Amino acid sequence: MSATDAPITERLPIKIILPKQGSEKKVLGGGSEVKPFRKVNSAYRSRLKREVTAIKEAVSPTLKGVDTAPIRVQLLTKAIAKSHRPEDLFSMKTCPIIGVGKLGEIYIKASRNGLEQLSTMIESGGSKQIVKQLSEVDAIEIVTPLHRRRGLDSQDILRRSPKGKSGFITKVRLFDFGDPDEQAKHVALFEAVCHGLDAGVDSNGYSESSLTYGVECHTVDDIEQISKIIGVRSVTSMPLIRTIKLNALNPKPLPKLLPVNNGKAADTPVVVVVDSGVSDKMPELNSWVIGRDTQVAPPYRNNAHGTFVAGLICWGSQLNPTIRGIDSNPCAIFDLQLLPNTDPAKGQVESLHEQEFLNALNTALKQYADKFKVWNLSLGTDYPCSLDDFSTFAEELDNLQEKYHVSFVISAGNFNSPPLMRYPRTEAELEKGRITVPADSVLAITVGSVSHVDYLLIGPGEHEPSAFSRNGAGPNYIIKPDLVHYGGACSCDFSHASGIRSITELGSAENLGTSFSAPLVSRILAQIYHNVSPTPTPTLARALITHHARDPRTGGRVPDGEEQCFGFGLPASVPYCLECTPHSSTFIFDDELKPGFYLEWDDFPYPNSLTRDGRYYGEIWMTVAFSPERGGRWGSEYCETHIEAKFGVYEDTNEIDKKTGEIKQEFRSLVPPEHNETGLLYESYQVAKLRKWAPVRTYHGDLGDKGESGSRWRLKVQLLTRHGIDQYLQSKPQPFSLVVTIADPKNQAPIYDEMARVMRTRFKTQNLVIRPVTRIRGTS
């Protein structure tokens, strides 16, 4: 009997601390000394002024009809924190900041008058603030056509672009100049140039604010001309959507006694399988298909990949009984067929590019998002994600998830060029094996694969990252993949393979890929949505599935430095991720934050059984998740809000408060953020090591055998913002979900009962309501 089939005992529900019970307090202002990063002398000012003069001469001929142009400014590495942003030097009086590129790269809006004013300020600006901000600037440069093409030749872009009706489809993005009238001029110029080239322009599938277009180019010269347009930010090839070619390993007949939905379990979790379609030729599988929507013409249908994915959602445990970690809870599917056949051996082929996919997905979401909350996207592109920039594809998927209140689960991508990757991975392997677009979606859950068998001599060991599974980090160093599951195993030279088993129209077979680890996470997420009542928000659902994820090798926390392959770990199944034990107590805080304020719960209860002789013992872990405000024009600074959580104790200092005569106390956090190191203060280090501006963070504190001293506990949650969105957030505060667990690692202390009693007296609480898990019997 597996853990998921064990007899159901009394549930110990998670406690929800109702909102508006934390004390809202204003963040006290501070500020560091205004100190330049380098000497700002006459020679330095002259050099910057020469750069501005050269820019005026270069852009003046291009300003006819548009009046403004984007300019690149490179900042010193030490000066890229938002607190150092040179917003007085580059202001509405001169050339205001309109965007961000790579880390430390900003874009400013230049006009003739603005450049004159900037030149004057560089030459004679003498305030301490201006001098400091001048010292931050490393270079001021024009935006070149090569920069707009991301360093590629026009011929390379044309060659990689998919065929359209009469040419090749490229993707063009414009700068956001902030002012609607100015923006309209740049859009008009862009459209006029494209019209003159007979290059069709189409914005369908992209949000209006993204300023992104599909452009059908015919020649290399078309791309050259478009990349010279002053308002264009980037010109790239339009990505094609791909799934892996199914190579059936070790085929067998379909097992008997597979569970069927005979109508008694109609009320089951559902995953939308956004894929190549699901076979309708197997009655047992059809019983779990609650609906179909086919947007692929009959000649181009090949449902092998989608059927394999569907089989794992419906019967993952029954088809893989030897792999622990796959639960047997029932899960149904909705078949959304969007991907055409790309295998010539299986019939006529057709391509589907990013813009077409987004348009079709949006249409389906309008119709089905109210019914189904989890959408499995076992697909990808050939484009590795950048560390410096979020893809337009990912941004649009974020917009769709937020608009329709759904969650996407996306495969991390497969590395298929032998030799594959061992574990631990070298720096070179980490670089070449980076996740592919759109796995960089901030709001989506990206899934990598771990191995279920050992290939110690020629590949990864059991529970280690599969040799083909792509790794993070994601852009801005956010943790990607988010989670892992079992997607098959193979040796680095492909000489040995042991895939995960699912179904084909001929029976069952094995296969390899993150395409097949993703649906195992999708089914758990769907069960969370389904079993929690009322239906949780996507943010809370994400926090819950992340909170109990663990390292599949040890069952413990994923060690620092290994998250780029494991993410936060392997998720626990329902109901185990939705309940407490007698020796642990979990609380949910679903609340919201305003800029300039923080929430605190002072004198927070702590279990008596973990308190001895004035010292605290036990283990604490926390997960905070939120849907950050986002701005595509800000490049690596795409996420504009960030939430920090701290849980710890007050302790006495050696100082006396002169007003009260009492000993001063200071707060010390005992539950530090995971996957970070401390020591440096530069923003680049905080982004990379402290995961600053990441949408999900985990914290872990083990108080150890000696315990920790302190007078009382305090929980604090604070909002950070950038790009001046504070005023916007005053009327639209930032929601968040925080999950906190206090546990006895020795499984002895009666923590749950203690905390349940004290919470009733301290807070307004309610239980996280869980539906009973339905069991479905197999039928022959």
N, C-alpha and C positions, 0 to 999 in steps of 0.2 A: 504493500500500500504506500503510495507516494504521499508527500506532505500535503499536496493539494487535494488528495482524496481522503484525508484523515477525518474522523468523525468531528462534526462541528460542535464545539463546546460553547459555553457562555461567552458572548462577545464583550470585550472591554472597550467601549467607544472612545474615540478621540474627543477631546473637549474643545469646543469653539468659544473663544473669548469674544463676546459681541463687541462691535465697534464703539468708538467714542468713549472708551474707558481709560485710555492712556492720557496722561497730562501733556497738553500741547504747550511747548515752550519755545521761545524765540532763540534762534542761534545768535550768540553774542558775536559782534563784529570783531575782527582782528586784522592783522596786516603785517607783512614783513617790511623791513627797512627798504626804502627805495634805493637800491644799490645797482649801478650798472654792471653788466656782465663783462664788459671790456672798456678800455679807454676810448672815449668819444672825443677825438681831437680833430683839428682842421683837416688833416690828411684823410681821416676816416669819413668825415662829412663830405669832402670833395669827391671821394670815390662813389659814395651813394648818390650824390647829385649828378655825377657823370652818367650813372646807370639810368636815372630818371630822364635826363636829357636825351639819351639814346633811345629810350622808350617813346618819348614824345615824337621824335623824328620817325620812328618805325611805324607807330600806329596812326599818326595823323592822316595818312592817305586812306586808311580803312574806316575812318569815323564818319564818312559821308552817309547821312541818312539814319545813323544809329546813335551817334554822339558819345557812346561809351564803349569801353573795351576791357576784357579781363587781363589782369597782370598777375604773374606769379611772384610770391615773396617766400624765400626760404629763411627760416628762423634757426638760430642756434639750438643744438640739442638740449642744452640746459634751460632753454627759455620757452619750451613748448607747452608748459602747463597753462590751463585756462586763466589762472591768476596772473600770468605774465602777458596775456594776449595784448598786442600793441594797438588797442582800440582808440587811444588818443592820437597816436601818430597817423593811423589809417582810420579816419573818421568821416562823417558826412561833410566836414569842412574841406577835406582833402580827397582821399580815395578810400571809401568804406570797404570793409571786409565783406565779401559775398559768398565765400565758400572755403572749403578745406580739401586738400588733396591727400597726399601721403602725410605720415606723421611729421609735423614740423613744416608743412607746406600750406600756405594760405593763398587765396585768390582775392584780389582787390579790384574794385570797379574804378577804372580810370576815365577821366574826361579831360579835355584841354585845360579847363580852369582848375580842375582838381589836381592835375599834375603840376601846374604852376604853384598852387598852394603847398603841395607836398614838397616841391623843390625848395621853397622859401623856408618851410619848417625844418627841413634837413639842414639847411645852411645856417639858420639862426635860432632855432628853437632851443631855449635855455632852461626851461623848467626841469626839476629833478625827474618828473615822470616822463617827459619827452626824451631826455637824455638816456634814461634807463631803456625806454622802448627803442630808441635808435640803436642802442648797444645789442639788442636782440636780433637785429636784421643781419643775415648773412649775405643775401643777394636779392636783387629786384630784376626780374627778367620778363620778356614778352612770352606769350604762349605761342609756340611754334606749331606748324602743321605736323611735324614729327611727334611732338608732345601729344597732340590730339589723337594721333594714331597709336599711342602707347608704345612708341619706339619701333613700330613695324613699317615695312615698305607698303605702299599702296597695292602693289602686286600680290603681296602675301595676304592682305585683307581680302582682296577680290577672290583669290584662289580658295580661301577657307570659307567663303560665303556661300550659303545654299542657293540653289537655282530658284528663281521666281518665274513669273509668266514670260518675261522677255529679257531678264537680266539676272543679277545676283543680289540677294537681300543682305544689306548691311544694317547695322544699328547705330543711330546717331543720337547723341545727347547734347542738349544746349546748356549753357550756363544759366543759372537763375540770378538775374540782376536785381531782384527784389521789388522793383517798381513796375507795376502793370503796364504803364505806357511805354517805358523803355523796353520791357520784355516783348511787347507786341511788335515793336520795330525790328528786334532781332529775329523773331519768328518769321515776320514778313520777308526779311532779307534772305533767311535760310530757305524759305519756300520758293522765293523768286529764283534763286540760284538753281535749286533742284528742278524747277519747272523749265528753266532754260536748258538744262542738261537732259530733259525728258526723263528724269529720275523720279519715279512715283514715290510719294510720301504717304505713310499710313501710321496713325497713332493708335489704332484699335489695340486693346489689350493692355495698354499702359495708362496709368493714372495721369491726369492732366498736369498735376504738379511735378511729375517726374521729367517733363520736357524731353521725352524719349520717343523716337520715331523709327519705324522700319523704312529704309530707303532702298529702292531697287536701282542699283547702278549697272551700267553696261560695260564700261571700260575702266582701265586704270586711271585715266585722266579724270573721270567722274569723281573718283575718290580723292584725287589730288585737289580738285577744285573745291569739294565739300570740306576738306580738312583745312582749307585756307579761310573759310568763313569765320569772321571775327567772333561770333557768338557761339560757335561750336565748341563743346567741351571734350567730346570724344567721338571717334569713328572706329568701329570695330566690326568684325563679321557677326552675323546673326547666329547665335548658337543653335545647334540642332539638338533635339531631345532624343536620348538613346536609352534603351534597356539592353541588358546583356543578352547575347545569343545563347539560347538554351541548349546545353550539351548534356543529354541525359546519361547519367552514370548508373551502373548497376540496376537496370530496370527489373521490376518485379510486378506481379499482378497486384491489383488493388486489394488491400487487406479486407478481411471480413469483419463484421461487427463494428464498423465505423458508426459513430453516433449520427443519427439523422434527426432533423427537426420535424416531428410528426404532428405539430400543431400545439402540443402541450407546452412548448417552450417558445411560443411566438414572441414573448416579451424578452428579447435577448439583446445584448450589446451588438452594435453594428459598426463595421468599418467600411468606408467607401474605398473600393479598390480602383484607383485612378491608373489605368494600365492598358494593356492590349486586348482586354476582354476576357471573359471567363466562359469556359465551355458549358454548353447546355445539354451535353450528351450523357451526363451521369446523373441519374435520378437522386442518388444520395447527396451529391453536391448541390443539385437544384433545390433541395429542401432547405438549404441555408442561404440561398440567393433570394433576397426579399424584393429585389427590383433590378431592372436593367435600363441603361441608357446608352445607346450605341451611336457614336458620331463618326464612325469610320465606314466608308463605302464597302459593300460586300467583296469586291475584288481584292481589297487591300487588308483583309482581316486575317490575323494569325494570333490566336488567343493562347498560345503555349505559355508565354511568360506570365500573363495575368492569371491563368489557371493555376500555375505553380504557386504564385503568391496567395491566391485564394485558399488553396489547400492548406497552407500553413496557418492561416487565420482560423479556419474551421477545424482542422484536425492535426495541428502541429504536434501535440503531445502523443496522440495515438499513432502517428506515422513515425515518430522518433522516441519510442518508449525508453531508450537507454540514455537519452540526454536529459540531465536534471536541469531544472530551471524553466521548462516549458509547462505551463499549467494546463489542466484539462477542462477549464471552465468553458462553457459554450460561447460561441461568437458567430454572428451571421455577417453577411457581406451584401453590399450594394455594388453592382457591376457597372462602372463608368468606363466605357471603352472610348479612349481618346487617341491611343497610339497605334498607328498603322504598321503593317508588316515591313520590316527592313531586311529580311533574309530572303535573297533571291531563290534559295532552295525551297522556300515555302510558298512561292507564288509571286504575284506582282508586288512591287515595292513602292513605297511612297515615304517622303520625309515629312517631319513635323518640326517646325522651328519654334523658338521661344515665344514669339509674338502670337503665333497661331494657338499654341498651347494655352497661354494666359487668357486669350479671348474665349476659348472653349471652356476652360476651367471656371471663369467668371460666370458664364452662362449657366453652367451646372450648379454652381453655388447659389445663384439666385433662386433656383428651383428646389434645392435639396438641403441647404445649410440648416434650416430650421429643424429638420428631422435628424440629421446625422452630424456628429461633432468631430469625428476622427476620419481623416482622409489620408490614405497611404499612398505615397509617391515614391515607388521603387524605380526611380529613373534618375537621369543625370545628363551631363554634357561632357565634352572633351576638354573643358576649360578649368584648370586648377584655380582655386580661389586665391585671391591676392591677400597678403597681410595688410595692405595699405588701403584697401577700398572694398566696399561691399558691392556685389554685383547688382545690376538693375533687376535681374531675374529674382534675386533674393528679396530685394526691396518690394517688388510687386507682390510676391508671395506673402510678405509681412502685411502689406496693405489689405490683401484679401482675407487673411486670417483675422485681422482686427475688425474689418468691416462686417464680416459674417459670423464672428464669434466661434470660430472653429480652430482645430489644431491639425497641422500637417505633420506627418512623420515621413522623413526623407532619408534615403540611403546615402551613406557617406561617399560612395563611389568605389570602384575597383581599380587596382593597379594590375595591369595584365601583361606587362613586358618583362619576360624572364631576364635575369633572375629576380624572383619576387623578394619580399622583405622578411628578414629574420626579426627576432626580438631578443634583447633590446635593439632598437634601431639606431643606426648611425645618424649623424647630422645630415649626411648626403641622402640617406633613405628618407628621413623626415621631410626633407625639402622636395624630393622627387615624388613622394607619396602623398602630397597634400590633397585634402578633400576637393571635390569638384563642384562647380556651380550646378544647382542652387543650394547645395548643402550649407552655404553660409547664411541662410535665412535666420534672422535673430529669433523670431517667434516660433519657428518650427523646431521639432525634436529631431536631430540628426543622429543616425544610428550606424555604428561600426559593427564589425563582426569579430567574434572570438572563436577559437578552435575548440572542438570537443574531443580531439584525440591528440596524441603526442607525435611530433616529427622532430625529435630533439637533435638528431644528427644533421638533418637537412632542412630544418624549418622550425616553426614555433612549437612550443609545448602545449599541453592541454590547458585550456582557459586563457591562453595568451592570444594577442591579436592575430587574426588570420593573416597569412602571408600576403594576401591580396587586399586587405582592408586598408583603405586610405585613412590618413591621420590628420589632426589639426596641427597648429591652432588655426582658428578662423580669423577673419579680418579683425584688426584691432585686438588680436590675441584673445578673443572670446573662446571659451572652451568648446571645441568641436572635435569629435562627435560628442553629443550630449550623453548618450547611453550606448551600451553594446548589448548584443545578443548573439546566439549561435547561428552562423551563416555558412558553416562548412569549413573544412580544413584541407590543406594541401602542402606538399613540400615546395621549397623555394624553386626547384627546377621542374615542377609539374610532374615529376616521375611517380608521385603517389598522391592520391586524392581520396578523401572521404567526405562526401557532401552531406548536406542536410536533405532529408527525404520529404517529397511532396508528391502531388498527383500530376499525371499527364492523361491525355485521352486514351492511352493504351494501358494505363494502370498507375504505377508509381515509379519514381526514379529519384536519384540524388543529383544535387547541383550545388554550385558554389557561388557566393556573392553577398554583398551587403544588401542587395535587393531582397534577400530572403531572411536576413536578420531584422530588417525594418518591420515586416508584418508581425513578428513575434512581439515587438514593442507596441505596435498599433493595437493589437488585441488587448493588451493589458491596459492601455490608455482608454480604450473604448469601455472596458469593464469599470474603470474608475468613473468615467462620465455616467455610465448607466446605473451603477450601484449606489452612488452618492445621491442623496435626495435632500433638497432640490438639486437639480443639475448644477455642478460647480462651474465656475468661470474657467476659461482656458488657463488663466494664471494659476488658480488653485489646483487644477488638475495637473499642471506641470510641476508645481511644488510637491504634490503628493507622490507622483511617480519618481521624482528625483530623490526625495527625502530618504527612502529606504533602499536606494540603489547601493550596491556594494561591489567590491573587487571580486570577480568570480574565482580568482585563485585562492583567496584566503577567507572570504566572507567578511573582511574588514574594510576599512577605508581605502580608497585608491591613494597610493602614496604620491606625495608632491613630485612633479616632474613626469609622471606617467599618465596624466590626464589627457595628453594629446593623442593617446591611442585608446584609452579606456573611458574617456569622459568622466562622468560621475559614477560609472559602474553598470552592473547588470541589475535591472529593476526587479523588485519583489512582486509576486503575483497578488491578485485580489483573493481573499480579503486581508492577507497578511500585511499589506502596505496601508491598510485602512483601519487598523485597530492597535490597541495597546496590549501589553502583557501585564501580569501581576507585578512585575518588577520594573516597569517603565510607565511613564505618563507622557502623552503627547498633546500639545495645544496648538490650535490654529488661530492666528490673528489675521483677519481679513479687514483691512482698514485703508486709509488714504493719508497722504502727506501733502502739505503745502510748502512751497519754497520759503526759505527763511525760518522754518520752524522744525522742531523734531518732536517725536512722541516718546514718552518714557513711562514705564510702569515701575515706580520706585517701591522699595521694600517688597520685592516680588517673592512669593512663597517658595520655600525650598524644603524638600522632605526631611522630617525629623530623623528618620532612620538613616539618613546619609549625613547627619550632623552629630559630631562627637567632640567633646572637649574644645568647643569653639572653632572647630575646623570642619570644612565641607569636603565630602567625598562623592564619587560617582562619575558618570560620563554624560556629556551633553552634546547634542548635535542640533544644528539649525539649518534650515533652507529658506532663503528668501527669493521669491520670484516676482517679476513685474513685467509689464509691457511698456518698455521705455518710449517716451516721445522720440520721434525719429525725423531726421532731415537728410534726404538724399544728397543735397548739395554740399553737405559737410564731410563727405568722403570718409576718411578713417574715423571721424568724429560723428558718425551717423547716429549713434545713440546719444540723446541730449539730456537724459535724466539717469540718475544712478542712486541706488539705495544702499546704505550701510547699516548693518545691525551689530549691536554690541550687547553682550550679556556677561555680567561680572559682579564684583563686590566693591563696596566702599571700605576703605581701611584707614586707620589713623596715620597721621603724619607727625613730624616732630615740631610742627608750627602751631602757635596759639592764635586763634582769631581774636584780634584786638577789640572787636565790638562785643563779642559774646563771652570772651575769656575761655572758650572751649577749644579743645584740640581740633584742628582742621582735619578734614577727611578728603581723600581723593579717590576717584573711581578707577578700578583696574579691571579690564576685560579678561575673562578667563576662557572665553570660547573664540579663539582666533579664526579668521577666514582660512580656508584650505587652499592648497595649490598656490602658494605664494612664498616669497622670502621677504625679509625686512632688511632695511639698512640704507637704501638710497631714496632720495626724495624727488628725483626728476620724474616728470610726467611720463616719459618714455619707459622708465623702469616700472612705474606704478601700473601702467597699462599692460605691460608684458608679464610682470610678476605678481602684481596684486589683483589682476583681473578687474581693474577699475573700469566702470562703464559696461560691465557684462550684465545681461538680463537675468541670470541665475547665479547665485553664489551659495556655497555651502560652508558651514563653520563646524568645527569639532574641538571639544575640550575634554581631556581626560585628567581629572583632578588627582589621580595617582594614589599610591598607597599611603603617602604622607599627608594628603589632603591640602586644602588651601584655607588660609585664614581670611577673615573679613567680618564687618559688622552687619551688613545687610546686602541683599541682592538687588540688582537694578537691570532692567531691560530697556534698551534705547534703540530707536530706528530713526534715521535721518535721511533727508533727500538732498542730493547734489544736482545742480543744473548747469547748463552752459548755453551759449549762443543767445543769451538775453530772453529766454522763454519764461522767466519768472512771472511776468504780468499775465501771460496766457494761462499759466497754471493756477493763478489765484481763483479763477472761475472754473477751472477744470483740474482739480487736484490729482496727484498721481496715486492710483490704487496699487496695492501690493498684497501679497500673501506670504506670511511668515509661519513656518512650522517649527516648533521647538519640542525636543524630546529630552527628558531627564531620565536616566536609567542607572540601574545598578549592574555593572558589568559582571558581578559574581552571581546575579540572579537569585538573590536572597531577600533583599529588603522589600517590604510591602508598599512600594512607592505608589502604585496606582490608587489604592484605597486612601492613603494619606492625602495625596494631592486632590483627589475627588472631593474629600471632606472640606479641605481648606479653600478650594476654589469656589465652592458654593457660598462661602461666607465673604469672600473677597471680591468676586466679580459676577457679573451677569453672564452666565454661560448656557450653552446647550450642547447636546450630543451631536456629533457628526452621524447623521442617520444613514444606515447602510441597509440596502435591501438584502434579503436572504439570497445566497448564491444558489442558482438552479443547477441541478445535476441532470445530465442527459444520458440515458443508457444507450448502448450500441444495439443495433438491430442487424440481422443478417439479410 
